[in-house]
Amino acid sequence: MGEVLALTFSLPASTVVWHVRTVVRHRRRYHHGLEFLSLSQEQSTLLAACLAGLERAEEKFNRCLIPNPSERQERTGRGY
């Protein structure tokens, strides 16, 4: 952890290629938590908007385990 990386990617439905610097803050097997070091204010706003529209992986996983919405509500207390 603490390693600085150069990351190149595009957001979904965008042709703009981002080149940013990140630092590894968390790692568990093949999952990594990165802190962005070089985002502009505009990039930060765009990234936050993109992430706000995504579903958390654990919620998607729970839906796969409990496919019936009423049963999911009973087990988790949440209807999604």
Backbone as a printed PyTorch tensor [residue, N CA C, xyz], in Angstrom:
tensor([[[  0.8400,  -1.1720,   0.0000],
         [  0.0000,   0.0000,   0.0000],
         [  0.8850,   1.2340,   0.0000]],

        [[  0.3010,   2.3210,  -0.4790],
         [  1.0670,   3.5500,  -0.5830],
         [  1.7330,   3.7360,  -1.9300]],

        [[  1.6260,   2.7350,  -2.8080],
         [  2.2480,   2.8260,  -4.1260],
         [  1.4790,   3.8100,  -4.9980]],

        [[  2.2010,   4.6910,  -5.6920],
         [  1.5930,   5.6630,  -6.5960],
         [  1.4860,   5.0360,  -7.9790]],

        [[  0.2940,   5.1660,  -8.5820],
         [  0.0240,   4.5860,  -9.8870],
         [ -0.4350,   5.6470, -10.8710]],

        [[ -0.1470,   5.4360, -12.1440],
         [ -0.7320,   6.2300, -13.2200],
         [ -1.9040,   5.4300, -13.7580]],

        [[ -3.0800,   6.0270, -13.8120],
         [ -4.2950,   5.3380, -14.2110],
         [ -4.8890,   6.0410, -15.4220]],

        [[ -5.2500,   5.2650, -16.4330],
         [ -5.8820,   5.7930, -17.6350],
         [ -7.1950,   5.0640, -17.8260]],

        [[ -8.3100,   5.8220, -17.9660],
         [ -9.6260,   5.2130, -18.1280],
         [-10.5980,   6.2200, -18.7200]],

        [[-11.7500,   5.7160, -19.1260],
         [-12.8570,   6.5550, -19.5780],
         [-14.0850,   6.2050, -18.7510]],

        [[-14.9180,   7.1870, -18.4970],
         [-16.1820,   6.9240, -17.8230],
         [-17.1580,   6.3070, -18.8160]],

        [[-18.1220,   5.5430, -18.3340],
         [-19.1220,   4.9650, -19.2500],
         [-19.8060,   6.0500, -20.0750]],

        [[-20.0640,   5.7440, -21.3290],
         [-20.7450,   6.6540, -22.2670],
         [-19.9490,   7.9290, -22.5330]],

        [[-18.6490,   7.8710, -22.3750],
         [-17.7930,   9.0290, -22.6350],
         [-16.6070,   8.5930, -23.4900]],

        [[-16.1810,   9.4810, -24.3620],
         [-14.9980,   9.2000, -25.1750],
         [-13.7580,   9.8930, -24.6280]],

        [[-13.9340,  10.6800, -23.5780],
         [-12.8170,  11.4050, -22.9760],
         [-11.9610,  10.4350, -22.1650]],

        [[-10.6730,  10.4120, -22.4550],
         [ -9.7350,   9.5500, -21.7350],
         [ -9.1050,  10.3530, -20.6000]],

        [[ -9.1830,   9.8010, -19.4070],
         [ -8.5920,  10.4510, -18.2430],
         [ -7.2310,   9.8420, -17.9600]],

        [[ -6.2700,  10.6850, -17.6250],
         [ -4.9390,  10.2690, -17.1860],
         [ -4.7480,  10.8830, -15.8020]],

        [[ -4.7780,  10.0550, -14.7780],
         [ -4.7010,  10.5700, -13.4050],
         [ -3.6720,   9.7890, -12.6010]],

        [[ -3.2310,  10.3960, -11.5160],
         [ -2.3430,   9.7260, -10.5700],
         [ -3.1730,   9.3040,  -9.3700]],

        [[ -2.8720,   8.1130,  -8.8620],
         [ -3.5790,   7.5870,  -7.6960],
         [ -2.5660,   6.9780,  -6.7360]],

        [[ -3.0210,   6.7520,  -5.5240],
         [ -2.2040,   6.0330,  -4.5540],
         [ -3.0540,   4.9080,  -3.9780]],

        [[ -2.4630,   3.7310,  -3.8100],
         [ -3.1770,   2.5760,  -3.2710],
         [ -3.3550,   2.7770,  -1.7660]],

        [[ -4.6130,   2.7930,  -1.3140],
         [ -4.9190,   2.9900,   0.1060],
         [ -5.4450,   1.7290,   0.7740]],

        [[ -5.9620,   0.7810,  -0.0390],
         [ -6.5400,  -0.4350,   0.5150],
         [ -6.3920,  -1.5400,  -0.5220]],

        [[ -6.1450,  -2.7540,  -0.0300],
         [ -6.0690,  -3.8910,  -0.9500],
         [ -6.5330,  -5.1470,  -0.2280]],

        [[ -7.4240,  -5.8790,  -0.8800],
         [ -7.8420,  -7.1940,  -0.3980],
         [ -7.9580,  -8.0930,  -1.6260]],

        [[ -7.0270,  -9.0120,  -1.7350],
         [ -6.9140,  -9.8890,  -2.8950],
         [ -6.8250,  -9.0510,  -4.1650]],

        [[ -7.8490,  -9.1360,  -5.0210],
         [ -7.8040,  -8.4000,  -6.2880],
         [ -8.6220,  -7.1140,  -6.2550]],

        [[ -9.0710,  -6.7050,  -5.0890],
         [ -9.8330,  -5.4650,  -4.9340],
         [ -8.9060,  -4.4060,  -4.3420]],

        [[ -8.8850,  -3.2400,  -4.9700],
         [ -7.9980,  -2.1680,  -4.5250],
         [ -8.7980,  -0.8910,  -4.2870]],

        [[ -8.4430,  -0.1760,  -3.2530],
         [ -8.9990,   1.1420,  -2.9880],
         [ -7.9540,   2.1690,  -3.3570]],

        [[ -8.3250,   3.0750,  -4.2640],
         [ -7.3750,   4.0770,  -4.7450],
         [ -7.8230,   5.4700,  -4.3510]],

        [[ -6.8800,   6.2950,  -3.9890],
         [ -7.1300,   7.7160,  -3.7490],
         [ -6.6230,   8.4710,  -4.9670]],

        [[ -7.4980,   9.2720,  -5.5740],
         [ -7.1000,  10.0700,  -6.7290],
         [ -6.3040,  11.2780,  -6.2510]],

        [[ -5.1510,  11.5000,  -6.8640],
         [ -4.2720,  12.5970,  -6.4520],
         [ -4.3550,  13.8040,  -7.3700]],

        [[ -4.7610,  13.5950,  -8.6120],
         [ -4.6280,  14.6710,  -9.5880],
         [ -5.9340,  15.0110, -10.3120]],

        [[ -7.0680,  14.8930,  -9.6390],
         [ -8.3330,  15.2400, -10.2810],
         [ -8.5770,  16.7370, -10.2420]],

        [[ -9.0480,  17.2560, -11.3670],
         [ -9.4830,  18.6530, -11.3800],
         [-10.8550,  18.7170, -10.7160]],

        [[-11.3420,  19.9000, -10.4250],
         [-12.6720,  20.0570,  -9.8300],
         [-13.7370,  19.5020, -10.7720]],

        [[-13.5810,  19.7480, -12.0710],
         [-14.5320,  19.2440, -13.0620],
         [-14.5320,  17.7090, -13.0960]],

        [[-13.3490,  17.1040, -13.0690],
         [-13.2590,  15.6420, -13.0580],
         [-13.8810,  15.0650, -11.7930]],

        [[-13.6290,  15.6980, -10.6780],
         [-14.1840,  15.2370,  -9.4100],
         [-15.7100,  15.2600,  -9.4510]],

        [[-16.2830,  16.3190, -10.0000],
         [-17.7380,  16.4420, -10.1140],
         [-18.3010,  15.3780, -11.0500]],

        [[-17.6610,  15.1650, -12.2060],
         [-18.1110,  14.1560, -13.1630],
         [-18.0350,  12.7490, -12.5690]],

        [[-16.9550,  12.4600, -11.8750],
         [-16.7740,  11.1380, -11.2640],
         [-17.8220,  10.9010, -10.1810]],

        [[-18.0780,  11.8960,  -9.3560],
         [-19.0830,  11.7600,  -8.2920],
         [-20.4610,  11.5040,  -8.8930]],

        [[-20.7990,  12.1930,  -9.9710],
         [-22.0930,  11.9960, -10.6250],
         [-22.1930,  10.5840, -11.2060]],

        [[-21.1200,  10.1000, -11.7930],
         [-21.1020,   8.7540, -12.3590],
         [-21.2510,   7.7090, -11.2590]],

        [[-20.5310,   7.8570, -10.1740],
         [-20.5790,   6.8930,  -9.0780],
         [-21.9250,   6.8980,  -8.3680]],

        [[-22.5670,   8.0610,  -8.3040],
         [-23.8710,   8.1530,  -7.6360],
         [-24.9210,   7.3080,  -8.3580]],

        [[-24.7430,   7.0960,  -9.6560],
         [-25.6900,   6.3100, -10.4230],
         [-25.4170,   4.8160, -10.3960]],

        [[-24.3370,   4.3980,  -9.7650],
         [-23.9890,   2.9790,  -9.7230],
         [-24.5820,   2.3030,  -8.4960]],

        [[-24.8050,   1.0230,  -8.6090],
         [-25.3000,   0.2260,  -7.5010],
         [-24.1070,  -0.3450,  -6.7390]],

        [[-24.2100,  -0.3650,  -5.4190],
         [-23.1430,  -0.9560,  -4.6130],
         [-23.0510,  -2.4410,  -4.9120]],

        [[-21.8560,  -2.9770,  -4.9790],
         [-21.6390,  -4.3830,  -5.2960],
         [-22.3350,  -5.2970,  -4.2980]],

        [[-22.3410,  -4.9470,  -3.0120],
         [-22.9640,  -5.8130,  -2.0100],
         [-24.4700,  -5.8780,  -2.1970]],

        [[-25.0970,  -4.7870,  -2.6350],
         [-26.5350,  -4.8000,  -2.8700],
         [-26.8720,  -5.6880,  -4.0680]],

        [[-26.0560,  -5.6040,  -5.0980],
         [-26.2610,  -6.4470,  -6.2690],
         [-26.0710,  -7.9180,  -5.8900]],

        [[-25.0770,  -8.1980,  -5.0810],
         [-24.8070,  -9.5590,  -4.6200],
         [-25.9820, -10.0920,  -3.8100]],

        [[-26.5150,  -9.2630,  -2.9040],
         [-27.6510,  -9.6880,  -2.0830],
         [-28.8730,  -9.9950,  -2.9340]],

        [[-29.0990,  -9.2300,  -3.9920],
         [-30.2230,  -9.4920,  -4.8830],
         [-30.0630, -10.8310,  -5.5860]],

        [[-28.8310, -11.1990,  -5.9010],
         [-28.5830, -12.4940,  -6.5340],
         [-28.8700, -13.6380,  -5.5570]],

        [[-28.5610, -13.4280,  -4.2950],
         [-28.7950, -14.4750,  -3.2910],
         [-30.2660, -14.6070,  -2.9390]],

        [[-30.9770, -13.4810,  -2.9220],
         [-32.3850, -13.4580,  -2.5200],
         [-33.1730, -12.7880,  -3.6560]],

        [[-33.5550, -13.5470,  -4.6850],
         [-34.1480, -12.9390,  -5.8660],
         [-35.5610, -12.3920,  -5.6870]],

        [[-36.3580, -12.8860,  -4.7380],
         [-37.7300, -12.4450,  -4.5510],
         [-37.7510, -11.1610,  -3.7130]],

        [[-38.2900, -10.0360,  -4.2560],
         [-38.2630,  -8.7620,  -3.5070],
         [-38.9220,  -8.8220,  -2.1390]],

        [[-40.0580,  -9.5330,  -1.9920],
         [-40.7070,  -9.5770,  -0.6740],
         [-39.8660, -10.3690,   0.3240]],

        [[-39.2280, -11.4390,  -0.1230],
         [-38.3480, -12.2120,   0.7460],
         [-37.1180, -11.3930,   1.1100]],

        [[-36.6040, -10.6150,   0.1640],
         [-35.4430,  -9.7640,   0.4260],
         [-35.7870,  -8.7470,   1.5030]],

        [[-37.0010,  -8.1610,   1.4300],
         [-37.4370,  -7.1840,   2.4280],
         [-37.4680,  -7.8220,   3.8160]],

        [[-37.9790,  -9.0430,   3.9030],
         [-38.0660,  -9.7280,   5.1920],
         [-36.6740, -10.0110,   5.7670]],

        [[-35.7400, -10.4330,   4.9290],
         [-34.4150, -10.8320,   5.4120],
         [-33.5070,  -9.6510,   5.7080]],

        [[-33.6010,  -8.6040,   4.8710],
         [-32.6500,  -7.4970,   4.9990],
         [-33.2540,  -6.2400,   5.5890]],

        [[-34.5960,  -6.1590,   5.5970],
         [-35.2420,  -4.9380,   6.0520],
         [-35.2410,  -3.8640,   4.9860]],

        [[-34.7180,  -4.2040,   3.7770],
         [-34.6810,  -3.2560,   2.6680],
         [-35.3780,  -3.8940,   1.4680]],

        [[-36.0380,  -3.0930,   0.6860],
         [-36.7750,  -3.6050,  -0.4510],
         [-36.0160,  -3.6300,  -1.7490]],

        [[-34.7810,  -3.2280,  -1.7610],
         [-34.0380,  -3.2230,  -3.0260],
         [-33.1210,  -4.3950,  -3.1290]]])
